[in-house]
Amino acid sequence: MDVFTSAAEFLRRRRPERPVLALRPHAAFRAARWFIANFPGRVLYAAKANDAPEIIEALTDAGIRAFDVASLVEIERLAPVEDAELFFMNPVKSRGAIARAYSDFGVRSFAFDSDDELDKIVQETGEARDLDLYLRVACPNTHSLIPLEGKFGASPQAAPALLLRARQIARRLGITFHVGSQAVVPAAFGEALRQIGQLIVTSGVMVDAVDIGGGFPSRYPHSDPPELSSYMEEVVRAADELAVKHSCELLCEPGRALVAEAESVIVRVDARRDRALYVNDGAFGTLFDAAYLGFRFPAKLIPSTRRKPKELAEFTLYGPTCDSDDQMPGPFVLPDCAREGDYIEIGQIGAYGRVMATRFNGFGEYDEVMLTDEPMLSMYAEQGASEKEQDEMLKSALA
Ligand SMILES: Cc1ncc(COP(=O)(O)O)c(C=O)c1O
């Protein structure tokens, strides 16, 4: 893959027809190093967030060896990673996937949240005695921008009996939860961990592991969460109150926080209509979250011709398909003079960007490049570009 120092340098040499996935694996490496150094337990990567081989390689180079996988395809993709340990944490799996995961890929860690799922795991692994079972429990998702509650998780009423039953089957027994993605308040983790503590005491069942899931935030124009260190302080405090703290391993499975910064998409403006820009990627591509979840992403104009610096303006983006839902309200802040033929770097799409892209209307094909500069926003860089600095960068790009 070709390497450039920035999107602007890339566009000085190329005028790509297709949208471009611009990878910054160094950002994923830095994030993984930070998590490994600061999380008081084992860090798994939630492989659903980004499946680019270069990103996986950066994470493994940084020391990640364990992965939360949701499907057989993710298992097949990650099993070849040296010393990989795979955790099949989707609480509802097909029988065939459980059987193949266990017998063909050596997966031993499985999540469940019901008696039926536990039955499936027991039957499809031939009543194996070497299973590491994780009970997914429901927990409040009130502090997250993307609540994931409702679909999965044993209720506080059902959880004690499930724990008791699984204890008799499992080699190792764990509890897991998910506070929702982009949790913007560290207390989300403390509250969930206290709930787990209560469950352990009331059920009287010893557990060997607590997996606090994902949910750690990244930085976006609409969401500027507290420092990640305050999340770790909250986790350490709450984990210290667990009755099983001395015998229990702590795990986490971040997706977003490890990879959001590690990818931008570079799009071309194919039309301008007032404050709307029609670009060549959208809701059915890498910008699903901007279309359906109200996400705003940082945007940088890379003009196709020299123009005098102008004021900034707020734009809506439309994607390339014929569907009128292919709209990203943003607003995306860009110089007022943006016009057809210009390119835009849209940052922070490393989590749930490329993996969401479909082939709808014949789109969904991307070029790929690697960039060596800093991500547009960062939870980890010493001086992640502030909005003011970004404005200045935009203006100087036009000069
Ligand atoms: C079981 C599980 N673990 C981890 C994650 C990663 O979450 P996030 O990207 O918010 O860190 C998800 C996301 O859906 C998940 O379902």
PDBQT file of the ligand as one rigid body, heavy atoms in Angstrom, charges set to zero:
ROOT
HETATM    1  C1  LIG A 401     -19.678  -7.833  22.846  1.00  0.00    +0.000 C 
HETATM    2  C2  LIG A 401     -19.043  -6.566  22.398  1.00  0.00    +0.000 A 
HETATM    3  N1  LIG A 401     -17.829  -6.240  22.872  1.00  0.00    +0.000 NA
HETATM    4  C3  LIG A 401     -17.196  -5.114  22.490  1.00  0.00    +0.000 A 
HETATM    5  C4  LIG A 401     -17.773  -4.233  21.586  1.00  0.00    +0.000 A 
HETATM    6  C5  LIG A 401     -17.017  -3.004  21.188  1.00  0.00    +0.000 C 
HETATM    7  O1  LIG A 401     -17.656  -1.854  21.619  1.00  0.00    +0.000 OA
HETATM    8  P1  LIG A 401     -16.996  -0.421  21.425  1.00  0.00    +0.000 P 
HETATM    9  O2  LIG A 401     -16.648  -0.291  20.000  1.00  0.00    +0.000 OA
HETATM   10  O3  LIG A 401     -18.031   0.524  21.882  1.00  0.00    +0.000 OA
HETATM   11  O4  LIG A 401     -15.766  -0.372  22.298  1.00  0.00    +0.000 OA
HETATM   12  C6  LIG A 401     -19.061  -4.517  21.082  1.00  0.00    +0.000 A 
HETATM   13  C7  LIG A 401     -19.709  -3.585  20.153  1.00  0.00    +0.000 C 
HETATM   14  O5  LIG A 401     -20.811  -3.747  19.700  1.00  0.00    +0.000 OA
HETATM   15  C8  LIG A 401     -19.708  -5.707  21.501  1.00  0.00    +0.000 A 
HETATM   16  O6  LIG A 401     -20.923  -6.045  21.030  1.00  0.00    +0.000 OA
ENDROOT
TORSDOF 0
